[in-house]
Amino acid sequence: MGATANFRKAIIFSVLFFYSMLLVKTLSSSPPSSNLQILTAERRIDLTSHIVRVYLTLKVENTGEAPAAEVLLAFSPAQFDHLALVKAAAAVGKKKKKTYLPLEVNPSDHPDAPNGTKYYSISLLKPLGKAESITLEILYMLTHSLEPFPAEISQSESQLVYYHDSAVILSPYHIKQQASMVKTPTSKVESFTRVEPTDRSGTELRYGPYEDRHPYSYSPVIIHLENNNAFAVVEELEREIEISHWGSIQVTEHYKLAHAGARHRGIFSRVEYQSRPSISGVSSFKHLLAELPPRVHSVYYRDDIGNISSSRLRTNSKKSELLIEPRYPLFGGWKATFIIGYGVPLQDFLFESDGGSRYLNYTFGCPLSETVVDKLTIKVVLPEGSKNPSVKAPFTVEQSMETKYSYLDVIGRTVVVLEKKNVVPEHNVPFQVYYNFNPMFMLAEPLMLVSAFFLFFIACIAYLHMDLSIRK
C-alpha cells in the first residue's frame, strides 16, 4: 500500500509539474499584456482620397502598480502590409492652450500575437504612473487599401471601391468607450456593414458608441462607396540632386506614373471625353500639380518623344507650382513616363555647420500632390573631392554609395543613394546630407582647362614652326 501511495503521489506531482511548466510557457509566449486600459477612443477614417488617413484619439490610463513606458498600437496583418506612416503625439493642456509633443513610434515584434496581429510601440516622454492618464493623438496612413469593384469600368462609368476594416478598434487593451466615424468622398454609398449602433448622414458613416470591449475585439465591416479621385501612383521615381559649388544645384526627376484605379474597359473616345467632361472619364486625370522649391529656374518637362509644352509654371517667394499635363488623359491601368528637371540657387539649400562640414538641406518625398510612390530613389551627387558623407533623415531609409564620373572628373564624384518604399505626401519633410570638402578641389577643373589650353597653344606653335621650316 505504501508503494502504491508513493507511486500515486509521484504521478500527481509529475502532472502538476507538467501543467505548471506549460502555464509558464504559455504566459511567456502570450501576446503583450499590460495594466493599461483605454478610457475613451475616437477614430476618424478619411476615405476622400485614394490614400486612407486614420486619425485616432486615445485616453490611456494605467490601472496597475508598475509605471508604463510605452503604449502599443495593434494592426491586422492586411493593414500592416499597407502602412505608409504612423505618427503619434501627446496632448498637453486644455482647449486653446493645448499643445502636442511628438512621440517616438517604432515597429514592435511580438511573434506569438493572436491572429497574426502586428504592433507599433509608442514611447512615452515619461513613464505613466499608477492611476495616471494621458491623451494620445495618432495618425496612420494606408496605401493601396481601396479595392476597385467592379475591377473594370467603361469611360462613362463612375468608380466604386471596397474598404475593409473593423467597426471596433483593434487593441491589446480593454476599451471602455469608443466610436468610429468614416468620411466618404460623396454621399453615394452602395452598401455598408451594420454593427449596431450604426448611423449614416450625408458623407459620414458612424459606428458606435460601443462600451466595454475586450482586448483584440474585432468586427469586420465592408463599405462599398464611390470614389472618383485620381488614383495617381508613381511606381518608380528616381531623383538626382547634383551639387555644384559654382552656384547652382541641378535636380532631375524620372517618373513612371500609373493610374491604380479600376481598369479602363472598351475604347477611348476623345470626342466624348471633351464634349461631356462631367460624366465621361470622371475617374481619370489629365493634369497633375507639382510643388517645386521657390526661385527655380531652367524648368523643363519632357518624355521619350521630346519636350511637352502643356505645362504652366507659377512662382513666388515661398514656392513654385508646376501644372503638368501628359500627352493623353490617364484612365485606370494606363501609364506614362516623363522627366522633370530644374535648377535652384545653391545658397538656398547648401549650408555650413558649426563643425566646418557642409550639408545639403532638401525635401524628401514626391513633389506631385496627393500621390503614392511605390519606390523612391534619391541620388545626391556630391562635388568631386567630397569626403565622409553622412545622412540625417527623420525616418528610416536604405542607404548606399556610388561613384559617378562627369566632365573633367579624375577620381569621380561620390553619390549618396537613399531608397524608401511606400512614400506618401506626409514624407515631404527636410533631410540633410553632410560631407567634408577641401576648397582647393574647386581649382582642379579650371587648372585642367588652363593646362589643356596651354598645351594646345604650345602644340600649335610647334606645328607652325615645323611647317615654316619645311617651306624654307
C-alpha positions as CSV (number, residue, x, y, z in Angstrom):
1,M,0.0,0.0,0.0
2,G,2.8,2.4,0.8
3,A,4.5,1.8,-2.5
4,T,1.2,2.4,-4.3
5,A,0.6,5.6,-2.4
6,N,4.1,6.9,-3.2
7,F,3.5,6.0,-6.9
8,R,0.3,8.0,-7.0
9,K,2.0,10.9,-5.3
10,A,4.8,10.7,-7.9
11,I,2.2,10.7,-10.8
12,I,0.3,13.6,-9.3
13,F,3.5,15.6,-8.8
14,S,4.6,14.9,-12.4
15,V,1.2,16.0,-13.8
16,L,1.3,19.2,-11.7
17,F,4.8,19.9,-12.7
18,F,3.9,19.4,-16.4
19,Y,0.9,21.7,-16.3
20,S,2.9,24.4,-14.3
21,M,5.7,24.3,-17.0
22,L,3.0,24.5,-19.7
23,L,1.4,27.5,-18.0
24,V,4.8,29.3,-17.7
25,K,5.5,28.7,-21.3
26,T,2.0,29.9,-22.3
27,L,2.4,33.1,-20.3
28,S,5.9,33.7,-21.7
29,S,4.8,33.3,-25.3
30,S,1.4,35.1,-24.9
31,P,0.8,38.5,-26.6
32,P,1.9,41.5,-24.6
33,S,-0.3,42.2,-21.6
34,S,-0.4,45.3,-19.6
35,N,-2.4,47.1,-16.8
36,L,-3.2,49.8,-19.2
37,Q,-6.8,50.5,-20.3
38,I,-8.3,52.9,-22.8
39,L,-11.0,55.1,-21.2
40,T,-12.2,56.7,-24.5
41,A,-11.2,56.1,-28.1
42,E,-12.3,58.1,-31.1
43,R,-11.4,57.1,-34.6
44,R,-11.9,59.2,-37.8
45,I,-11.3,57.4,-41.1
46,D,-10.9,59.7,-44.2
47,L,-11.7,57.9,-47.5
48,T,-11.9,61.1,-49.6
49,S,-8.6,60.3,-51.4
50,H,-7.0,57.1,-52.6
51,I,-4.7,57.4,-49.5
52,V,-6.6,56.3,-46.4
53,R,-5.9,58.6,-43.4
54,V,-6.9,57.4,-40.0
55,Y,-6.9,59.8,-37.0
56,L,-7.1,58.2,-33.6
57,T,-7.6,59.9,-30.2
58,L,-6.9,57.7,-27.2
59,K,-7.2,58.5,-23.5
60,V,-5.0,55.8,-21.8
61,E,-5.0,55.1,-18.1
62,N,-2.6,53.0,-16.0
63,T,-4.5,50.8,-13.6
64,G,-1.5,48.8,-12.4
65,E,1.2,49.4,-9.8
66,A,4.2,49.5,-12.1
67,P,4.8,52.5,-14.4
68,A,4.2,52.1,-18.1
69,A,6.8,53.5,-20.6
70,E,5.1,52.5,-23.8
71,V,1.7,52.1,-25.5
72,L,1.1,49.5,-28.2
73,L,-0.9,50.0,-31.4
74,A,-2.4,46.9,-32.9
75,F,-2.9,46.3,-36.6
76,S,-4.3,43.4,-38.6
77,P,-1.8,41.7,-41.0
78,A,-3.7,43.2,-44.0
79,Q,-3.5,46.8,-42.7
80,F,0.1,46.4,-41.5
81,D,1.3,45.5,-45.0
82,H,-0.2,48.7,-46.4
83,L,1.0,51.1,-43.7
84,A,2.9,54.0,-45.1
85,L,3.3,56.2,-42.0
86,V,2.5,56.1,-38.2
87,K,2.8,59.3,-36.1
88,A,1.9,60.0,-32.5
89,A,1.8,63.0,-30.2
90,A,0.9,63.6,-26.6
91,A,-1.7,66.2,-25.9
92,V,-0.7,68.6,-23.1
93,G,-3.0,71.3,-21.7
94,K,-6.7,72.1,-22.3
95,K,-8.6,73.6,-25.2
96,K,-7.0,76.7,-26.7
97,K,-3.8,76.2,-24.6
98,K,-3.4,72.6,-25.8
99,T,0.0,71.7,-27.3
100,Y,1.2,68.4,-28.9
101,L,4.5,66.9,-28.1
102,P,5.7,64.4,-30.8
103,L,6.5,60.9,-29.6
104,E,8.8,58.2,-31.0
105,V,7.0,55.4,-32.8
106,N,8.6,52.1,-33.9
107,P,7.5,48.7,-35.1
108,S,7.4,46.2,-32.2
109,D,7.8,42.5,-32.8
110,H,5.6,40.0,-30.9
111,P,5.6,36.8,-33.0
112,D,3.0,35.0,-30.8
113,A,0.3,37.7,-31.0
114,P,-3.2,36.3,-31.7
115,N,-4.3,36.0,-35.3
116,G,-1.0,37.4,-36.6
117,T,-1.6,40.9,-35.0
118,K,1.2,43.3,-35.7
119,Y,2.2,46.2,-33.4
120,Y,3.8,49.6,-33.3
121,S,5.2,50.9,-30.0
122,I,4.7,54.5,-28.8
123,S,7.4,55.6,-26.4
124,L,6.1,58.0,-23.8
125,L,8.1,61.0,-22.8
126,K,7.9,59.8,-19.1
127,P,6.5,56.6,-17.6
128,L,2.8,56.7,-16.8
129,G,2.4,56.1,-13.1
130,K,-0.4,54.4,-11.2
131,A,-3.9,55.9,-11.8
132,E,-2.3,58.5,-14.3
133,S,-3.8,59.0,-17.7
134,I,-2.5,60.5,-21.0
135,T,-4.2,61.6,-24.2
136,L,-2.6,60.4,-27.4
137,E,-3.2,61.8,-30.9
138,I,-2.3,59.3,-33.6
139,L,-2.2,59.4,-37.4
140,Y,-1.6,56.4,-39.6
141,M,-1.9,56.2,-43.4
142,L,-2.7,53.2,-45.6
143,T,-2.0,52.9,-49.3
144,H,-3.5,50.5,-51.9
145,S,-6.3,49.8,-49.4
146,L,-9.2,50.8,-51.6
147,E,-10.1,47.9,-53.9
148,P,-11.9,48.9,-57.1
149,F,-15.1,46.9,-57.6
150,P,-16.0,46.4,-60.4
151,A,-12.4,46.0,-61.4
152,E,-13.1,47.3,-64.9
153,I,-15.3,50.2,-65.9
154,S,-16.1,51.9,-69.2
155,Q,-15.4,55.6,-70.0
156,S,-18.8,56.8,-68.8
157,E,-19.0,54.9,-65.5
158,S,-18.1,56.1,-62.1
159,Q,-15.5,54.3,-60.0
160,L,-16.7,52.2,-57.0
161,V,-14.3,50.8,-54.4
162,Y,-14.4,48.5,-51.4
163,Y,-12.9,49.4,-48.0
164,H,-12.3,46.7,-45.4
165,D,-11.9,47.5,-41.7
166,S,-13.4,46.8,-38.2
167,A,-16.3,48.6,-36.6
168,V,-14.4,48.4,-33.3
169,I,-10.8,49.4,-32.8
170,L,-8.3,46.5,-32.7
171,S,-6.3,47.0,-29.5
172,P,-4.4,44.9,-27.0
173,Y,-6.1,46.8,-24.2
174,H,-9.6,46.9,-22.8
175,I,-11.6,49.9,-24.2
176,K,-14.3,51.3,-22.0
177,Q,-15.9,53.5,-24.7
178,Q,-15.3,54.1,-28.4
179,A,-16.7,55.3,-31.6
180,S,-15.6,55.5,-35.2
181,M,-16.5,57.9,-38.0
182,V,-16.0,57.2,-41.7
183,K,-15.9,60.2,-44.1
184,T,-16.7,59.3,-47.8
185,P,-16.0,61.5,-50.9
186,T,-19.7,61.7,-51.9
187,S,-23.0,60.6,-50.4
188,K,-23.2,57.7,-52.8
189,V,-22.6,54.6,-50.8
190,E,-23.7,51.4,-52.4
191,S,-23.7,49.3,-49.2
192,F,-22.1,49.0,-45.8
193,T,-22.0,46.5,-43.0
194,R,-24.1,47.4,-40.0
195,V,-22.8,46.7,-36.5
196,E,-25.4,48.4,-34.3
197,P,-25.5,51.1,-33.3
198,T,-24.7,52.4,-36.8
199,D,-25.8,55.7,-38.3
200,R,-25.3,57.4,-41.7
201,S,-25.8,61.0,-42.6
202,G,-24.6,62.6,-45.9
203,T,-21.0,61.8,-46.4
204,E,-20.4,60.5,-42.8
205,L,-20.9,57.0,-41.5
206,R,-20.8,56.4,-37.7
207,Y,-20.1,53.2,-35.9
208,G,-20.8,53.2,-32.1
209,P,-20.6,54.2,-29.4
210,Y,-19.5,50.8,-28.1
211,E,-18.8,50.1,-24.5
212,D,-16.5,47.7,-22.6
213,R,-14.8,45.9,-25.5
214,H,-12.3,43.3,-24.5
215,P,-8.7,43.2,-25.9
216,Y,-8.4,42.1,-29.5
217,S,-12.1,42.6,-30.3
218,Y,-12.8,42.7,-34.0
219,S,-16.0,43.2,-36.0
220,P,-15.2,43.2,-39.8
221,V,-17.1,45.7,-42.0
222,I,-17.1,46.3,-45.7
223,I,-18.0,49.7,-47.2
224,H,-18.8,49.9,-50.9
225,L,-18.6,53.6,-52.0
226,E,-18.0,55.9,-54.9
227,N,-14.5,57.4,-55.2
228,N,-13.6,59.2,-58.5
229,N,-10.5,60.9,-57.2
230,A,-7.2,60.4,-59.1
231,F,-5.6,57.2,-58.1
232,A,-2.2,58.5,-59.1
233,V,0.6,56.1,-58.2
234,V,4.3,56.7,-59.1
235,E,5.6,53.1,-59.5
236,E,9.2,54.4,-59.5
237,L,10.7,57.8,-59.0
238,E,14.4,58.5,-59.3
239,R,15.6,62.0,-58.3
240,E,19.1,63.1,-58.9
241,I,20.4,66.2,-57.0
242,E,23.7,67.3,-58.3
243,I,25.6,69.9,-56.2
244,S,28.0,72.3,-57.9
245,H,29.9,74.7,-55.6
246,W,30.0,77.2,-58.6
247,G,26.5,78.4,-57.7
248,S,23.7,76.0,-58.6
249,I,22.0,72.7,-57.8
250,Q,20.5,70.7,-60.7
251,V,17.6,68.4,-60.0
252,T,16.4,65.7,-62.4
253,E,13.4,63.5,-61.7
254,H,12.4,60.4,-63.7
255,Y,8.8,59.3,-63.3
256,K,6.9,56.1,-64.0
257,L,3.3,57.1,-63.4
258,A,0.3,54.9,-63.3
259,H,-3.5,55.1,-62.7
260,A,-4.1,52.5,-60.0
261,G,-7.9,52.6,-60.1
262,A,-10.4,50.5,-61.9
263,R,-9.0,49.4,-65.3
264,H,-10.5,51.1,-68.4
265,R,-12.8,48.8,-70.5
266,G,-13.6,49.4,-74.1
267,I,-12.3,52.0,-76.5
268,F,-11.4,55.6,-75.6
269,S,-13.4,58.4,-77.3
270,R,-11.7,61.8,-77.1
271,V,-14.7,63.5,-78.6
272,E,-16.9,62.2,-75.8
273,Y,-14.2,63.0,-73.2
274,Q,-14.0,66.6,-74.3
275,S,-17.7,67.2,-75.0
276,R,-19.1,65.6,-71.8
277,P,-16.4,66.2,-69.1
278,S,-18.8,65.9,-66.2
279,I,-19.8,62.3,-66.9
280,S,-17.1,61.0,-69.2
281,G,-13.9,59.8,-67.6
282,V,-14.7,61.2,-64.2
283,S,-12.2,58.9,-62.5
284,S,-9.4,59.7,-65.0
285,F,-6.9,62.6,-64.6
286,K,-5.3,64.7,-67.2
287,H,-3.1,67.0,-65.2
288,L,-1.0,67.0,-62.0
289,L,0.3,69.7,-59.8
290,A,4.0,69.6,-58.7
291,E,5.1,71.8,-55.9
292,L,8.7,72.8,-56.5
293,P,11.1,74.9,-54.4
294,P,11.0,78.7,-54.6
295,R,13.3,80.5,-57.1
296,V,13.5,77.6,-59.5
297,H,14.9,78.2,-63.0
298,S,15.6,76.4,-66.2
299,V,12.5,74.2,-65.7
300,Y,11.7,71.6,-68.3
301,Y,9.1,68.8,-68.7
302,R,9.6,66.1,-71.4
303,D,9.2,62.4,-72.2
304,D,10.8,59.9,-74.6
305,I,9.3,61.8,-77.6
306,G,10.6,65.2,-76.6
307,N,9.6,68.4,-74.8
308,I,5.9,68.6,-73.6
309,S,4.6,72.2,-73.9
310,S,1.4,71.6,-72.0
311,S,2.7,72.9,-68.6
312,R,2.4,76.1,-66.7
313,L,4.8,77.4,-64.0
314,R,3.8,79.8,-61.2
315,T,6.4,81.1,-58.8
316,N,6.5,83.3,-55.8
317,S,8.8,83.8,-52.8
318,K,7.5,80.7,-50.9
319,K,7.0,78.1,-53.5
320,S,6.7,77.3,-57.2
321,E,3.9,75.3,-58.8
322,L,4.2,73.4,-62.0
323,L,0.9,72.3,-63.5
324,I,1.8,69.4,-65.9
325,E,-0.5,67.7,-68.4
326,P,0.5,64.4,-70.0
327,R,0.1,63.9,-73.7
328,Y,-3.1,61.9,-73.0
329,P,-5.5,61.6,-70.0
330,L,-4.8,58.6,-67.8
331,F,-7.5,56.0,-67.2
332,G,-7.3,53.0,-64.9
333,G,-4.4,50.8,-65.8
334,W,-2.8,53.3,-68.1
335,K,0.8,54.5,-67.6
336,A,3.0,57.4,-68.6
337,T,6.8,58.1,-68.2
338,F,8.3,61.6,-68.2
339,I,11.1,63.7,-66.8
340,I,11.0,67.0,-64.8
341,G,14.2,69.0,-64.4
342,Y,15.1,72.3,-62.8
343,G,17.8,74.3,-61.1
344,V,17.8,76.0,-57.7
345,P,20.2,78.5,-56.2
346,L,23.0,77.0,-54.2
347,Q,22.7,79.3,-51.2
348,D,19.1,78.3,-50.6
349,F,19.9,74.6,-49.9
350,L,23.6,74.3,-49.1
351,F,24.9,75.4,-45.7
352,E,27.9,75.1,-43.4
353,S,27.7,73.5,-40.0
354,D,29.4,74.6,-36.8
355,G,31.9,71.8,-37.2
356,G,33.1,73.1,-40.6
357,S,31.4,70.5,-42.7
358,R,28.9,71.4,-45.4
359,Y,25.4,69.9,-45.7
360,L,22.5,69.8,-48.1
361,N,19.1,70.6,-46.7
362,Y,16.4,69.4,-49.2
363,T,12.9,68.0,-49.1
364,F,12.3,64.2,-49.2
365,G,9.3,62.7,-51.0
366,C,7.5,63.4,-54.2
367,P,6.5,66.9,-55.4
368,L,3.3,65.7,-57.1
369,S,0.3,66.4,-54.8
370,E,-1.7,63.5,-53.3
371,T,0.5,60.8,-54.9
372,V,1.7,57.5,-53.7
373,V,5.3,56.5,-54.6
374,D,5.9,52.7,-54.6
375,K,9.7,53.1,-54.8
376,L,11.6,56.4,-54.3
377,T,15.3,56.6,-55.0
378,I,17.2,59.9,-54.3
379,K,20.8,60.3,-55.5
380,V,22.7,63.2,-54.1
381,V,25.8,63.8,-56.3
382,L,28.5,65.5,-54.2
383,P,31.3,67.6,-55.7
384,E,34.5,65.8,-56.6
385,G,36.8,65.5,-53.6
386,S,34.0,65.3,-51.0
387,K,34.7,63.0,-48.1
388,N,32.9,61.4,-45.1
389,P,29.3,61.8,-46.3
390,S,26.5,61.1,-43.8
391,V,22.7,61.3,-43.9
392,K,20.2,62.6,-41.3
393,A,16.6,61.7,-42.1
394,P,13.5,61.9,-39.9
395,F,12.6,58.3,-40.8
396,T,14.3,55.0,-41.8
397,V,15.7,54.9,-45.3
398,E,18.1,52.5,-47.0
399,Q,21.5,54.0,-47.8
400,S,24.3,53.1,-50.2
401,M,27.2,54.8,-52.0
402,E,28.1,55.0,-55.7
403,T,30.6,56.8,-57.8
404,K,29.8,59.0,-60.8
405,Y,32.1,60.4,-63.5
406,S,31.3,63.6,-65.2
407,Y,33.2,66.1,-67.4
408,L,36.8,66.7,-66.3
409,D,36.5,64.4,-63.3
410,V,39.6,62.4,-62.2
411,I,38.6,60.4,-59.1
412,G,34.9,60.6,-59.6
413,R,32.1,62.1,-57.6
414,T,30.6,60.4,-54.5
415,V,26.9,59.7,-54.8
416,V,24.8,59.1,-51.7
417,V,21.8,56.9,-52.6
418,L,18.7,56.9,-50.4
419,E,15.8,54.5,-51.1
420,K,12.3,54.2,-49.5
421,K,9.2,52.4,-50.4
422,N,5.5,53.3,-49.9
423,V,6.1,57.1,-49.8
424,V,3.1,59.5,-49.2
425,P,2.8,63.3,-49.2
426,E,3.5,63.4,-45.4
427,H,7.0,62.2,-46.1
428,N,7.8,65.6,-47.8
429,V,10.0,66.8,-44.9
430,P,13.6,68.0,-45.0
431,F,16.6,65.7,-44.8
432,Q,20.3,66.5,-44.6
433,V,23.4,65.1,-46.3
434,Y,26.7,66.2,-44.5
435,Y,30.1,66.0,-46.1
436,N,33.6,67.5,-45.8
437,F,35.1,69.4,-48.7
438,N,38.5,71.0,-49.3
439,P,38.1,74.3,-51.3
440,M,41.3,73.5,-53.2
441,F,39.4,71.0,-55.2
442,M,37.4,73.8,-56.8
443,L,40.6,74.8,-58.6
444,A,41.1,71.4,-60.1
445,E,38.8,71.8,-63.1
446,P,39.9,75.4,-64.0
447,L,43.6,74.3,-63.8
448,M,42.9,71.3,-66.1
449,L,41.2,73.6,-68.6
450,V,44.1,76.1,-68.4
451,S,46.6,73.3,-68.8
452,A,44.8,71.8,-71.7
453,F,44.6,75.2,-73.4
454,F,48.3,75.9,-72.8
455,L,49.3,72.5,-74.2
456,F,47.1,73.1,-77.2
457,F,48.7,76.5,-77.7
458,I,52.2,75.1,-77.4
459,A,51.3,72.3,-79.9
460,C,50.0,74.9,-82.4
461,I,53.2,77.0,-82.1
462,A,55.3,73.9,-82.6
463,Y,53.3,72.8,-85.6
464,L,53.6,76.3,-87.3
465,H,57.3,76.3,-86.6
466,M,57.8,72.9,-88.3
467,D,55.6,74.0,-91.2
468,L,57.7,77.1,-91.8
469,S,60.9,75.1,-91.6
470,I,59.7,72.7,-94.2
471,R,58.8,75.6,-96.5
472,K,62.2,77.1,-96.3
